[in-house]
Amino acid sequence: MAINILLTGASRGIGAACASLLASGDTRVFAASSKDADLGAAGGAEALWDKALDALGGRIDILINNAGIFEATPLDSDDADWLAAWQRTMTVNLEASAILCRKAVLHWQARKSGGRIVNVASRAAHRGDSPMHWHYAASKGGMVAMTKTIARAYAAEGIYAFAVCPGFTMTGMAEDYLASRGGDKLLADIPLGKVATPDEIAAIVKFLVTDAPPSMTGAVLDANGASYVR
C-alpha cells in the first residue's frame, strides 16, 4: 500500500529537498506551499489538512511540519509591531503545526492505523537565537516540547513523533541571515566549518519517516555541525 505524506513548506530549501527525496512509486507526497494555504491566517491549517486529505484519497500516513518564518524583530520596535511579529511567528511556526498534529492524531485514532509526525524545529530551540529573534527561538522550543508530548501520549497507539533541529542550513532564509550577521564570524562558531545543506536535513527526515524504529519515538535529532551539543 502506498504511503501518503503531507509535507508543509515544500516550495524551497529543506521542504523541497524532502519532497524530492521522499517521492517514489509507492510514496505520494502532498508538497504544500503558501499557494495551498496561508498558515498565518485563521483556518489556514485546517484548510490545508482538508485539501491534502482530499488529494491523497482520504488517508494521510505521515505528517512533516516544515513550514516556518524567520523574521527579524528588533527589541526597540514599536510595541504593536513587536507584538504583531510575535503573534505571526507563533501562529505560523507553532500554532499551525499544532493544529496539523492534532488533525493527524485524531485521523490515526479514528482509523486505528498509527502514523508518524516529523517536526522540523531548530537549534534555536536549545540554545536560543539572536536578540532580534526571541519569537523564533520560542516557537521552535514549543515545537520540540509538543513533539515530546505527542510521543509520550500516543506511543501505545502506534503514533510516533520526532523532531529535527538543524542549525544554519543553506536556504534563502539562512543566506540572508548569514549576510546580515557577518557570515565568516558565524561560520567560525561551527566546528564543521560549513552550514548544512537541505539534502542533509532531508536525509534525516527520510530516516525518521521510513526507517527509525518505534523505540526512537520522542527523539530530537540535531544537525548543526557541532555548533551546539547536548
Rosetta blueprint (number, residue, H / E / L):
1 M L
2 A L
3 I E
4 N E
5 I E
6 L E
7 L E
8 T L
9 G L
10 A L
11 S L
12 R L
13 G H
14 I H
15 G H
16 A H
17 A H
18 C H
19 A H
20 S H
21 L H
22 L H
23 A L
24 S E
25 G L
26 D L
27 T E
28 R E
29 V E
30 F E
31 A E
32 A L
33 S L
34 S L
35 K L
36 D L
37 A L
38 D L
39 L L
40 G L
41 A L
42 A L
43 G L
44 G H
45 A H
46 E H
47 A H
48 L H
49 W H
50 D H
51 K H
52 A H
53 L H
54 D H
55 A H
56 L L
57 G L
58 G L
59 R L
60 I L
61 D L
62 I E
63 L E
64 I E
65 N E
66 N L
67 A L
68 G L
69 I L
70 F L
71 E L
72 A L
73 T L
74 P L
75 L L
76 D L
77 S L
78 D L
79 D H
80 A H
81 D H
82 W H
83 L H
84 A H
85 A H
86 W H
87 Q H
88 R H
89 T H
90 M H
91 T H
92 V H
93 N H
94 L H
95 E H
96 A H
97 S H
98 A H
99 I H
100 L H
101 C H
102 R H
103 K H
104 A H
105 V H
106 L H
107 H H
108 W H
109 Q H
110 A H
111 R H
112 K L
113 S L
114 G L
115 G E
116 R E
117 I E
118 V E
119 N E
120 V E
121 A L
122 S L
123 R L
124 A H
125 A H
126 H H
127 R H
128 G L
129 D L
130 S L
131 P L
132 M L
133 H L
134 W H
135 H H
136 Y H
137 A H
138 A H
139 S H
140 K H
141 G H
142 G H
143 M H
144 V H
145 A H
146 M H
147 T H
148 K H
149 T H
150 I H
151 A H
152 R H
153 A H
154 Y H
155 A H
156 A H
157 E H
158 G L
159 I E
160 Y E
161 A E
162 F E
163 A E
164 V E
165 C E
166 P E
167 G L
168 F L
169 T E
170 M L
171 T L
172 G H
173 M H
174 A H
175 E H
176 D H
177 Y H
178 L H
179 A H
180 S H
181 R H
182 G L
183 G H
184 D H
185 K H
186 L H
187 L H
188 A L
189 D L
190 I L
191 P L
192 L L
193 G L
194 K L
195 V L
196 A E
197 T L
198 P H
199 D H
200 E H
201 I H
202 A H
203 A H
204 I H
205 V H
206 K H
207 F H
208 L H
209 V H
210 T H
211 D L
212 A L
213 P L
214 P H
215 S H
216 M H
217 T L
218 G L
219 A L
220 V E
221 L E
222 D E
223 A E
224 N L
225 G L
226 A L
227 S L
228 Y L
229 V L
230 R L
